[in-house]
């Protein structure tokens, strides 16, 4: 058996673990580390740690010369202010997608149009932050070089918004305004769409049409503020549904069966949503 000794020279020395403060690293070294991260990690995590890292993140994005940026399902992680700051560092950006980002509005679109003059493709879908034709007006005034524009389920845009886009975006080749229910294409406006555009998707396009992954039913407001998890419609509006069910006792078995099928379809679509 090993015996305890009082001789300090024979005692086993405890290893001291060095504590590293990452903020003390030289900026150029931190910049090299950040450049190995993905765009989403930079925008969603690292960018929010502190002012020093936020400044380095901007330089990282600038040095990477991004030409394409996709922000999909960033429900509560991306806001107008942050996206406006990022846009200043992306002068070479050509393609941008913003889908299911609850807190992104025309304010960010205006900054993007101003700071990203080479932008040719914009997808601004399912964001639930629109008011009237603000999005359309900002796009027409600040993104005149667009070739491709997708505005899926912009519930506030109407015929005036579509007309403004066609007048302001002279180089536009394709326009996707599926499920924009306030747009009613008739007469001159419909003729303009088909004469000016090579590829056009109308508001009443069915949900199974190719080119868009999410269902018309989905909304950024259906996601929990903290967990970023999908809350089924019955959970979010359960009290209203219960009231309706109590008032409507005369439903036939056929109608109930249809509702059951609809619920199953929503669940299937939900599983597909996380493949992105």
Order of alpha helices (4+ residues) and beta strands (2+ residues): alpha-alpha-alpha-beta-alpha-beta-alpha-beta-alpha-beta-alpha-beta-alpha-beta-alpha-alpha-alpha
